[in-house]
Amino acid sequence: MLFRSSTPVIFSTLLDVDGVVGAVRWHEAVAGKGAVSPPLLTEYIGDITEDRAERLMAHSEAAGLGIMGISQLSYHRAREDKTVMYPLDGYYLHSRQGSVVSTINRVSVLLDNSKNVDIQDLIGKMNLIDNS
């Protein structure tokens, strides 16, 4: 079931999702300059070290900037095309043992692939985290 609510979600409740190993949230060092300034870690939770949280944040930020750029190029090329995926609000990176789910509001989770997680529901929940 998709998570549908207008009520903000508390960051720590991401750990209530079976399969979430850890999570990070961060913000831009300089508003509007994500591509030219390093991100700043706001908070991390779960079974990850601070070093792992910093790497998860940095990798998620870099991937997110690239994915947003591709999405915007596609949208600007053909705005009238209703099949263009924009606005983009999250992305999922799958690997053999663990996966990463990130949202454009700068929240990422590390998943244990031995668990079955509803990715659409998770992204819906992550998008409701107030990360201002």
C-alpha positions as CSV (number, residue, x, y, z in Angstrom):
1,M,0.0,0.0,0.0
2,L,1.4,3.4,-0.9
3,F,2.0,5.7,2.0
4,R,-0.3,8.7,1.5
5,S,-0.5,11.4,4.1
6,S,0.1,15.2,4.4
7,T,1.4,14.8,7.9
8,P,5.1,15.2,8.2
9,V,7.0,12.0,8.9
10,I,9.6,11.8,11.8
11,F,13.0,10.8,10.4
12,S,13.6,8.2,13.1
13,T,10.5,6.2,12.0
14,L,12.4,5.1,8.9
15,L,13.9,2.5,11.2
16,D,10.4,1.0,11.7
17,V,10.5,-0.2,8.1
18,D,11.7,-3.8,8.1
19,G,14.9,-3.9,6.0
20,V,16.1,-0.3,6.6
21,V,19.6,-0.7,8.1
22,G,20.4,3.0,8.4
23,A,19.4,6.4,7.1
24,V,20.9,9.8,6.6
25,R,19.6,13.3,5.9
26,W,21.6,16.3,4.8
27,H,21.4,19.7,3.3
28,E,23.3,21.9,0.9
29,A,26.1,24.0,2.4
30,V,25.1,26.9,0.3
31,A,21.4,27.0,-0.8
32,G,21.0,26.5,-4.5
33,K,24.6,25.5,-5.0
34,G,24.4,21.7,-4.5
35,A,26.7,21.0,-7.4
36,V,29.5,23.3,-6.3
37,S,29.5,22.9,-2.5
38,P,29.9,19.8,-0.4
39,P,26.7,18.6,1.4
40,L,26.4,18.9,5.2
41,L,25.3,15.9,7.2
42,T,22.3,16.8,9.4
43,E,21.6,13.4,11.1
44,Y,22.1,9.7,10.7
45,I,20.4,6.7,12.4
46,G,20.5,3.0,12.5
47,D,23.3,0.4,12.3
48,I,25.8,2.6,10.4
49,T,28.9,4.5,11.5
50,E,29.4,8.2,11.0
51,D,32.0,7.4,8.2
52,R,29.4,5.2,6.4
53,A,26.8,7.9,6.9
54,E,29.1,10.5,5.3
55,R,29.8,8.3,2.3
56,L,26.1,7.4,1.9
57,M,25.3,11.1,1.9
58,A,28.0,12.1,-0.5
59,H,27.3,9.3,-3.0
60,S,23.5,10.0,-2.8
61,E,24.1,13.7,-3.4
62,A,26.3,13.1,-6.4
63,A,23.9,10.6,-7.9
64,G,20.9,12.8,-7.1
65,L,22.4,15.8,-8.9
66,G,23.1,13.7,-12.0
67,I,19.7,12.1,-12.0
68,M,17.9,15.5,-11.6
69,G,20.0,16.9,-14.5
70,I,19.0,14.0,-16.8
71,S,15.4,14.3,-15.7
72,Q,15.3,18.1,-16.4
73,L,17.0,17.7,-19.8
74,S,14.4,15.2,-20.8
75,Y,11.5,17.4,-19.6
76,H,12.9,20.5,-21.3
77,R,13.3,18.7,-24.6
78,A,9.7,17.5,-24.7
79,R,7.4,19.1,-22.1
80,E,4.3,18.0,-23.9
81,D,5.3,14.4,-23.7
82,K,3.3,13.0,-20.8
83,T,5.6,9.9,-20.6
84,V,8.5,12.1,-19.3
85,M,9.3,11.2,-15.7
86,Y,9.2,14.7,-14.1
87,P,9.2,15.9,-11.5
88,L,11.4,13.2,-10.1
89,D,11.2,12.7,-6.4
90,G,13.3,9.6,-5.6
91,Y,15.6,6.9,-7.0
92,Y,16.6,3.4,-6.1
93,L,20.1,1.9,-6.6
94,H,20.2,-1.9,-6.3
95,S,23.3,-4.0,-5.6
96,R,23.8,-7.6,-4.7
97,Q,23.7,-7.3,-0.9
98,G,22.3,-3.9,-0.1
99,S,20.5,-1.1,-1.9
100,V,20.1,2.6,-1.5
101,V,16.9,4.6,-1.8
102,S,17.2,8.3,-2.0
103,T,14.8,11.2,-2.3
104,I,15.4,14.6,-3.8
105,N,14.6,16.2,-0.4
106,R,18.0,14.8,0.6
107,V,17.1,11.7,2.6
108,S,18.7,8.3,1.9
109,V,18.3,4.8,3.4
110,L,20.5,1.8,3.2
111,L,18.5,-1.4,2.7
112,D,19.2,-5.1,3.6
113,N,18.3,-7.0,0.4
114,S,17.4,-10.1,2.3
115,K,14.2,-8.2,3.3
116,N,11.3,-7.5,0.9
117,V,10.6,-3.7,1.0
118,D,7.8,-1.8,-0.7
119,I,10.0,0.8,-2.5
120,Q,7.1,3.0,-3.6
121,D,5.7,3.2,0.0
122,L,9.2,3.9,1.4
123,I,9.8,6.7,-1.1
124,G,6.4,8.1,-0.2
125,K,7.3,8.1,3.5
126,M,10.8,9.6,2.8
127,N,9.3,12.4,0.8
128,L,7.2,13.5,3.8
129,I,10.3,14.0,6.1
130,D,10.7,17.7,6.8
131,N,14.4,18.2,5.9
132,S,14.5,22.0,5.8
